[in-house]
Amino acid sequence: MIPYGRQDVTEADIAAVVEVLRSDFLTQGPVVPRFERALADYCGARHALAVNSATSALHIACMALGLGPGDWLWTSPITFVASANCGRYCGASVDFVDIDARTYTMCPRALEQKLVEAEREGRLPKVVVPVHLCGQSCDMRAIHALGQKFGFRIIEDASHAVGGKYLGEPVGSCRFSDVAVFSFHPVKIITSAEGGMALTNDDELARRMDLHRSHGITRDPSLMTHKPDGGWYYQQVALGFNYRLTEIQAALGLSQAQRIDEYVARRHQLAHRYDQLLASLPVTTPWQHLDAYSGLHLYVIRLQLKAIRGSHKQVFDALRADGIGVNLHYIPVHTQPYYRAFGFSEGDFPESEQYYAEALSLPMYPTMTDAQLERVVERISKAVSS
Ligand SMILES: *Cc1c(COP(=O)(O)O)cnc(C)c1O
């Protein structure tokens, strides 16, 4: 089976991990801050906070922004459930904004329309979470301008997008957001096994996220209610979690981070080859906005079902049976049973649902060979013409 994604672990990565295993610290040592500095510098952001997953990063970002019961968080239906769940962890209500038909990311016009209605009804969102699907940045300039006008804060779910650029700047610079979040799950661009990071230019948000990732505990006297009792002293000043990344994970992530550009460049080569070879088939290849250089975590095609005899499911099943590990990113979140219970149903977000009816994620990972890619295309060609 050619998988849809897989990690690339080098001897240098293994050596970096072994070095930590032989060192004094398996957690809370010097490697986590080095990993954070490397990503902050790469992205041109002031602060980076490493945590044990992107899900945790989304949660502490929402907490730091003060999201709570009575507030609304809006995100895209075409995302992993974590982009919405972070709002529910804080007791906030969740709603969705439909996608753009060409980029498959949050549509700024749909967002504006929904904001105008929400303003009339007095239920404007406190936080909006645009998702850089497949690694392509959302239209952040437009979303940021709406944030200024309607007073919401922005967390970029950039889980797919480390190594990508927007308007010539690295995704994660937070120029158009309060916080940007990366995932280092093994299928993503770089990995720390499990892991995530929250980047921000805001000192106060960084301080709060730092508290929330480690029990709400501080050793900084300036954050305490009185002078430390002694050298052992710490204070719990908020209710936080244990979301820390280990030194072992950080060593893997830091070693991988040296190859971000190389990985994304290879993904672009593969995408270019897919674009060429798929051009004559009844499928729609991904459209790249001129403002964005995608991280290309995923390569998603849409089946032109009117020109294909088989159904979406039949094509998917045929490819899986033929050794091609296609996947589908994502099932619209509002149709999940957990979210239906809040009143969502089919028909609420038509562009997202249409996308779901046609989308297929093709294998895409840096160690994929040209021969493997050609095999994928050959099997797709067979599956859509039988
Ligand atoms: C993978 C992913 C997450 C969650 O990442 P974890 O590190 O597994 O918690 C969140 N949002 C999106 C869009 C993702 O793809």
PDBQT file of the ligand as one rigid body, heavy atoms in Angstrom, charges set to zero:
ROOT
HETATM    1  C1  LIG A 401      -3.703  17.178  12.746  1.00  0.00    +0.000 C 
HETATM    2  C2  LIG A 401      -4.602  18.336  12.935  1.00  0.00    +0.000 A 
HETATM    3  C3  LIG A 401      -4.952  18.831  14.200  1.00  0.00    +0.000 A 
HETATM    4  C4  LIG A 401      -4.605  18.120  15.457  1.00  0.00    +0.000 C 
HETATM    5  O1  LIG A 401      -3.242  17.881  15.577  1.00  0.00    +0.000 OA
HETATM    6  P1  LIG A 401      -2.693  16.976  16.756  1.00  0.00    +0.000 P 
HETATM    7  O2  LIG A 401      -1.251  17.386  16.826  1.00  0.00    +0.000 OA
HETATM    8  O3  LIG A 401      -2.884  15.557  16.315  1.00  0.00    +0.000 OA
HETATM    9  O4  LIG A 401      -3.451  17.301  17.978  1.00  0.00    +0.000 OA
HETATM   10  C5  LIG A 401      -5.737  19.958  14.271  1.00  0.00    +0.000 A 
HETATM   11  N1  LIG A 401      -6.166  20.583  13.173  1.00  0.00    +0.000 NA
HETATM   12  C6  LIG A 401      -5.853  20.149  11.941  1.00  0.00    +0.000 A 
HETATM   13  C7  LIG A 401      -6.346  20.899  10.759  1.00  0.00    +0.000 C 
HETATM   14  C8  LIG A 401      -5.080  18.997  11.790  1.00  0.00    +0.000 A 
HETATM   15  O5  LIG A 401      -4.814  18.524  10.565  1.00  0.00    +0.000 OA
ENDROOT
TORSDOF 0
